[in-house]
Amino acid sequence: MVPGHEFAGTIAAVGAGVTRWRVGDRVTVPFACGCGQCEVCRAGDTHVCPRQTQPGFTGWGSFAELVAVHAADANVVALPEGVGAVAAAALVPLRHGIPGGRRGRPTGGG
């Protein structure tokens, strides 16, 4: 297992079925990734998916050279221009409206 649950980077490859993202897009990913298929995910609440995965815990995380993100269309978040990878890791909780806007100190990766 490779740890690291907060990361941002550039998409190196996309899998079959991914429609929203292209190689080269600058993105970040939430700590809790939904399956993208259940009723909870379809409602836009991937962070509370009962089948969620977590980068760095259930799969390789940000300290890996590459990280696979399952259900990318549901979980990947675009980075605003001018936001660096380290700062971007702190933005992920904002996508889900978590009070305080961040979970500890952001870490970079990618």
C-alpha positions, -999 to +999 in steps of 0.1 A: +000+000+000+012+035-008-002+062+016-014+097+009-051+107+009-050+143-003-036+149-037-038+169-069-021+165-103-024+161-140-043+133-157-019+109-173-044+085-189-082+080-189-100+047-189-129+034-210-161+052-201-146+084-187-163+113-205-156+144-184-118+143-183-088+143-208-051+137-205-035+169-192-064+182-172-054+196-138-074+179-111-078+169-074-097+141-058-117+139-025-106+117+003-137+096+001-145+085-035-179+071-043-188+042-066-205+065-090-234+041-096-255+039-064-285+062-055-263+082-031-237+089-058-263+097-084-277+123-060-242+139-060-232+127-025-202+106-034-185+114-001-211+093+018-213+064-007-217+031+012-192+015-012-167+044-010-129+040-014-102+062+000-069+069-018-040+058+004-062+034+024-081+012-001-058+019-030-026+036-037-024+072-026-005+104-034+029+091-026+027+068-056+040+078-090+005+073-105-029+069-088-060+052-103-093+069-095-123+047-100-156+063-112-135+093-123-165+112-137-181+112-103-150+118-082-125+140-100-126+177-094-111+203-118-084+226-104-089+263-110-062+280-130-035+295-108-040+270-080-010+249-073-011+212-064-004+217-026-030+244-022-055+223-043-054+194-018-071+217+007-099+226-017-114+191-019-134+193+013-150+225+000-166+205-028-187+187-002-193+217+021-174+204+051-173+230+078-139+246+081-131+239+045-101+216+052-090+185+070-056+193+085-025+203+065-027+197+028-001+174+012+010+175-024+014+147-048+014+146-086 
